[in-house]
Amino acid sequence: MYVILYSFVVKPNHEDQFLDTWKGLTALIYKHEDSLGSRLHKKEDLNFIAYAQWPSKTIFDNAGQHLPKEANTFKNAMKASCIKIEILEKLEVVQDLLKENKSE
């Protein structure tokens, strides 16, 4: 498994737009690019960290080729709602002891 950590600094008064676009884009990536999903964490006001899981580095590296055109709308709106978006880390999972979510 492969993990990407993202940092987002959101513009004041754009938090709702950011949350909507993050959710929409993440859902498309999950559906069309074989992502294992992502979690978004609020670090402090207007600062978020996302954790995205992928089956492998190869699948992550090749992602983006199967997204529908709608994804560009989400990407552009997300960029417009943020001051800064960056990848903090790219990590290979060595051991996984997270409990599987059984409510889904």
Residue, then its C-alpha position, 0 to 999 in steps of 0.5 A: m500500500y502507498v500513502i500520500l499526505y497532503s496539506f491544504v491552506v484554505k482562503p478565509n470564507h472558502e472552507d465550505q467550497f473547499l470541503d465540497t470540492w475535496k469530497g467531490l474530487t476524492a469520490l471521482i478519484y476513488k471511483h475511476e482511478d482505483s484509489l483506496g480512498s482518503r481522509l481529511h483532517k482539520k489541523e486548525d482553522l483553515n488548515f487541513i491534512a489529507y491522507a490518501q491510500w493507494p494499492s501501490k505506488t505504480i497505481f498512484d503514479n498512473a492516476g488521472q488518466h481515467l477521470p471524467k471531465e467533471a474532475n477538472t471543475f472540482k480541481n479548479a474550484m479546489k485551487a480557487s478555494c486554497i492559498k496553498i496545496e502541497i504534497l507533504e509526504k509519499l510513503e510506503v505502508v510497512q504495517d497496517l494495524l488500523k481497524e477496518n470500518k465495519s459500518e459501511 
